[in-house]
Amino acid sequence: GGPVIIVGAGHGGYQVAASLRQAGFSERICLINDEAHLPYQRPPLSKGYIKGAAGPESLMFRPEKFYQDQKIELIAGRAVSIDRAGHKVLLASGETLPYGHLVLATGARNRLLDLPNANLPDVKYLRILDDSEALRSIIPSKTRVVVIGAGFIGLEFAATARIKGLEVDVLELAPRVMARAVTAEVSEYFQERHREAGIRIHLGVQATSIEAEGGKVTGVSLSDGRHLPADLVVVGVGVLPNIELAAEAGLPVAAGIIVDEYLSTTDPNISAIGDCALFASPRFGSSLRLESVQNATDHARCLAARLTGDKKPYDSHPWFWSDQGDDKLQIAGLTTGYDRVVLRGDPARKAFSAFCYHGDRLLGIESINRAGDHMFGRRLQAMDRSITPEQAADEGFDLKSALA
Ligand code: FAD
């Protein structure tokens, strides 16, 4: 019993609070929020939000009244330490909050570029609403952007910037875009589509320095000796999970805050969820740390269920999406560790899915503009079923028959 204190009011933190109330939890709930906004959705920050003119309220999960009605206390501030023996969290303001259960939903922060001039105002990152607002307001005064990193966020932003009329160069150290996350087939498709849109993608290169004059960015030098002019640099080189609060409290951390299959730390009164959590996954036979809305919200629901008496191991199936220009990528399952990829549909017709297999086991499906395949994949996984690679490749094979 006792209050539930949630550190971090992002996707995970918000959802724990909402799900606790939905499940009838009646004690105090505090959501500690270090951003100056009501809890909001992050995905549009690199997509529609920069393109459009909608205000911040368009991103909010719920209006302020929801938190009042639900008696979810939004507390502006930062948690700075945990007193585990005393069951209290200390905020930067000096205030302490007693907890019955403490939820760490601290998310992740951008990995910063360690280059000269990387802290100039024209070098931007994308994680929080303020980042997206800042980019949206300066883009009209810019002409050439160099995007460092061809991961999801870098490419989403690159596509958006191109639509907004900027010259766009993208730098990527790996030999293909989104290399850690998607199959070569999907990388190649997106490389081609971005190039068609007029984006220059430079693979196998690194930024070695950012040039500036009088505090204004003038360009980026590359590891192959080239120099690209630019008046804006946007960096998307990955994130670091926010594990320090847990580590300083003596909780085990590695590439995330270590939690078991119930999302509990070694301290039964403290759990961790979302981007910051390295969780034991019986289904995948390993520890995972995922960065997705699905992961954060399903973690939150699982934890809220445990805290209201319905204890089950976390066992949701991962899924993900990324919108880049006119293309929608959707991923069902975890497409890593495959040894065989079969395509359904046709990249030339801008609609196909890559079915990823290890042996005969279907690990996941990457779909481009094939929402039906994606939903099929999620339903198939939920039923713990599979189809053979031959069936996947055969457009004459009726997917629905596999769900019957
Ligand atoms: P977050 O949402 O990051 O929330 C953590 C919060 O905790 C933050 O507000 C942080 O400031 C706060 N915090 C940290 N430490 C403290 C502290 N000590 N005290 C108080 N507060 C603290 N996922 C998808 O599935 N699809 C997408 O298309 C997609 N697009 C994305 C686009 C962008 C630009 C970004 C940045 C992310 C995107 N993601 C996407 C990933 C997704 O948004 C994250 O996986 C998700 O937000 C994780 O939720 P979380 O609650 O774990 O962390």
Boltz pocket constraint, residues with backbone or C-beta under 6 A from the ligand:
constraints:
  - pocket:
      binder: B
      contacts: [[A, 7], [A, 8], [A, 9], [A, 10], [A, 11], [A, 12], [A, 13], [A, 32], [A, 33], [A, 34], [A, 35], [A, 42], [A, 43], [A, 44], [A, 45], [A, 46], [A, 77], [A, 78], [A, 79], [A, 80], [A, 105], [A, 106], [A, 107], [A, 108], [A, 126], [A, 127], [A, 128], [A, 153], [A, 242], [A, 245], [A, 273], [A, 274], [A, 275], [A, 276], [A, 290], [A, 291], [A, 292], [A, 293], [A, 294], [A, 296], [A, 319], [A, 320], [A, 321], [A, 322], [A, 323]]
      max_distance: 6.0
